[in-house]
């Protein structure tokens, strides 16, 4: 019975499922592939200098993977609250609903991990080739297929997928069946206290690390600075809805002035649903914060040592975090698509009161831009704090090197992928038949 | 120009294809006069909702013409339809009529804002008072009862002074008392503002508030009653069953 239900559920929730599957698959590819590269590099003595950097970028990828997969899974489970409530109202126990969710997550986790492991090998070979071209490893990195990276990646895949789904399931089931059916989009509490506590603890941890960084030797400062960025990201993501509401008010007001109809709709949607907005803004924040910290930390330490890199070598650091960036950019697209996908009903309603096709497109664009801008602002703030601390450790001053084109490129890529996700996922609701097959 | 707000000419709408083909409307021709209140009744599957959807431009008929203020809307593109919906045609459904992220006030002025107009705040306030929502302008739909939500939807439809207001089971999700209040508002819109109203319903008591009642069966108009009582309507429906 549970299996039949799970299968039907899978069939009716293709978008969410595909997004979760892709998230896990890419996470496993990333972690497995980076593991293979690190394992290969550690066999060569001449690569001793860059191994630290490789490990660091692998850690960034791992962190990003866990963060994105957990977010995606909980989004996937929570957006089906109506289904869970319906199942409960026809007599399913909370336990059975939780089991249903677990089975689904397990199937996704295992299948996506298997596929991810298969893709990890060509990915590792590609990364090794790119690093040789960039001059990071002139002699090449031997990629051999060993068991450990795969085991590690699969464990990450399943070990993150399952608890994330179960945690979301517990939250989804705790809401009474009627409560969900009644609320159409009424926001639950903005910040439940466990989330607030976790956020404050993570922020405090990040601040402590920031404060430690200037006291450390340059060798330890970089990893610690990255750790601070990660901790601050976790904290900001947990406390994000509050920040999102403020930023939504501010940016929404700007949009409403520039475009009264569509801008007002976009702004008020962010302000009334800051949690939904934050789940799409989180990956943007993560991308900007981590990529900037990593790339500009390397640039700053080069500057401190008087090293100037040019040609392909200048792109060594961006290359190392490149795949993590690609991954978060995909998850920006995914998350935007998922948050917009659940708005079909609302979009059809807007059409029945006379919102024109162009206005709908502008509304989706404004909302996506507000969300990505808010994410980028938070990410920039976090990166700037970590980099300033790092600069103090490396040069004695709260200064850091940065590249405006690289930064702007990063933000633009995030915004574009958000726009693509938002527009594609609302296409059906914006243009299709106004009525779902109703007749009477 | 004739005095019809909406005129349907030989409207046919078919769902599905081949063996599963169902004709929801067959060659329906009917006019709704300005300032009239018409109820549309019929058993489920008779095509009454399809009639409303085609007449309001929500659905496109397979054949025939639908004239709103003299213009055939079946030839309209998405953009023209959008303009039609915010200026000339108001639609109220059984539920979920309001944008959840907007307040009652913002929901009411939404069509004007979309048209790039700034509605007179005094008139918005007066309308909200008239539908009994004074003091609730800043509430979001989730903070309003079902009846209050329907009243916001009516206020929104009336603000634009549309050519015609369509209502699909507007009291279907409400209790009797609240339903009566919503019907009284629709009646008042006809009597006080000369608003044209077309309402689909299965409730004889609701239909008895209308000036005339159309009966549909199998996609055809089979009868019209003028100023009938609820009992007459019930008897007419009972006779068909």
Interface residues (C-beta under 8 A of the other chain):
Chain A: X183 X184 X185 X186 X260 X261 X264 X265 X268 X269 X271 X272 X273 X345 X346 X349 X350 X351 X352 X353 X354 X355 X356 X357 X358 X359 X431 X433 X434 X435 X437 X438 X439 X440
Chain B: X15 X22 X24 X44 X45 X46 X47 X48 X49 X50 X53 X58 X59 X78 X79 X82 X83 X84 X85 X86 X87 X91 X96 X97 X98 X99 X100 X101 X102 X106 X110 X111 X113 X114 X115 X116 X140 X141 X142 X143 X156
